[in-house]
Amino acid sequence: MSFLNNPNRIPESYGLRIAAGLIGFFLIMKLVGLSHVVELRLLNLFILAGGVYMALKRFKESHQDRLNYFRGLITGVATAAVGSLVFAFFMFLYMKLDTSMMQFIIENEPMGRYMNPYIAAFIVALEGVFSGLLVTFILINYVSTDEVNQS
């Protein structure tokens, strides 16, 4: 059994898939010259939501079609956190290597003069974790779960 198919590693597996999607989307936007359009970050939410949804479905399939509400909440938030943290680490490295991007942020963002790669990566991680919490809360009510008192 590989790491990506291990039912005990669903948050890590799908979190890495989310990170790959976010990194791929960022690099595509960079290649086509749209990385400066801040509003495109909204599309990251769809990548995150898709990954969390697939993780919840995979968890349910691998556990005899059972998904406890709170276990689903933990799985979804952990999946989003892994994806967001890996993406934030990538962004940290990217901003350290591509100083022109960091300079653009400093010059054009409202709080940019207070930014450095550490703070920017922390904000990316924080934004991703809280977005994951919101997405998980919405999706866990969409995906059918067991009663709260069942295991």
C-alpha positions in Angstrom: 0.0 0.0 0.0 1.4 3.3 -1.0 1.4 6.5 1.0 -1.2 8.1 -1.2 -3.6 5.2 -0.9 -3.2 4.6 2.9 -6.6 5.1 4.6 -4.7 6.2 7.8 -3.0 9.0 5.9 -5.9 10.7 4.2 -5.2 14.2 5.5 -1.5 14.0 4.4 -2.3 12.4 1.1 -5.1 14.8 0.0 -3.3 17.8 1.7 -0.3 17.1 -0.6 -2.7 17.0 -3.6 -4.2 20.3 -2.6 -0.7 21.8 -2.3 0.2 20.4 -5.7 -2.9 22.0 -7.2 -2.2 25.4 -5.5 1.4 25.4 -6.6 0.4 24.4 -10.1 -2.2 27.1 -10.3 0.3 29.7 -9.0 2.9 28.7 -11.5 0.4 28.8 -14.4 -0.7 32.3 -13.3 3.0 33.3 -13.1 3.7 32.0 -16.6 0.8 33.8 -18.1 1.6 37.0 -16.3 -1.4 37.1 -13.9 0.3 36.5 -10.6 -0.2 40.1 -9.6 -4.0 39.8 -9.8 -4.9 39.3 -6.1 -8.5 38.5 -6.9 -7.4 35.2 -8.5 -6.7 33.9 -5.0 -10.4 33.2 -4.8 -9.9 30.3 -7.2 -7.6 28.7 -4.6 -10.8 28.2 -2.6 -12.1 25.9 -5.2 -8.9 23.8 -5.3 -9.1 23.6 -1.5 -12.8 22.7 -1.4 -12.2 20.0 -4.1 -9.4 18.5 -2.1 -11.3 18.5 1.2 -14.4 17.0 -0.4 -12.4 14.2 -2.0 -10.7 13.6 1.4 -14.0 13.3 3.1 -15.4 11.0 0.5 -12.3 8.8 0.6 -12.5 8.7 4.4 -16.1 7.5 4.2 -15.3 4.9 1.6 -12.4 3.5 3.5 -14.3 3.3 6.8 -17.3 1.1 5.9 -19.3 4.0 4.5 -19.3 5.7 8.0 -18.3 9.2 8.8 -18.8 10.7 12.2 -19.5 14.4 12.1 -16.6 15.4 14.4 -14.1 12.9 12.8 -15.1 14.4 9.4 -14.5 17.9 10.7 -11.0 16.9 12.0 -10.2 15.1 8.7 -11.2 18.1 6.6 -9.4 20.7 8.7 -6.3 18.6 8.9 -6.3 18.1 5.1 -6.7 21.8 4.5 -4.0 22.6 7.0 -1.5 20.2 5.4 -2.2 21.6 2.0 -2.0 25.2 3.2 1.2 24.7 5.1 3.0 23.0 2.3 1.8 25.8 -0.1 2.9 28.5 2.4 6.4 26.9 2.6 6.6 26.8 -1.2 5.6 30.5 -1.3 8.2 31.3 1.3 10.9 29.7 -0.8 9.6 31.3 -3.9 9.6 34.8 -2.4 13.1 34.3 -1.0 14.3 33.3 -4.5 12.2 35.8 -6.6 12.8 39.0 -4.8 10.9 41.0 -7.5 7.7 39.4 -6.3 8.3 40.4 -2.7 9.2 43.9 -3.9 5.9 44.1 -5.8 4.0 43.1 -2.7 5.9 45.7 -0.6 5.2 48.5 -3.1 1.6 47.7 -4.0 -0.2 46.1 -1.0 -1.8 48.3 1.7 0.3 46.8 4.5 3.2 45.9 2.1 5.8 48.0 3.8 5.5 45.7 6.8 5.9 42.5 4.8 8.8 40.1 4.4 8.8 36.5 3.1 8.2 35.2 6.7 5.1 37.3 7.3 3.7 36.8 3.8 4.1 33.0 4.1 2.5 33.0 7.6 -0.4 35.0 6.2 -0.8 32.5 3.3 -0.8 29.6 5.8 -3.3 31.3 8.1 -5.6 32.2 5.3 -5.5 28.6 4.0 -6.2 27.1 7.4 -9.1 29.3 8.1 -10.5 28.9 4.6 -10.2 25.2 5.2 -12.1 25.4 8.4 -14.9 27.3 6.6 -14.9 24.9 3.6 -14.9 21.9 5.9 -17.8 23.2 7.9 -19.8 23.8 4.8 -18.9 20.4 3.2 -19.4 18.3 6.3 -23.0 19.4 6.2 -23.3 18.4 2.6 -21.6 15.0 2.9 -23.9 12.6 4.8 -22.5 11.8 8.2 -23.5 9.4 11.0 -25.3 10.5 14.1 -23.1 12.4 16.6 -23.3 9.6 19.2 -22.3 6.8 16.8 -18.6 6.0 16.3 
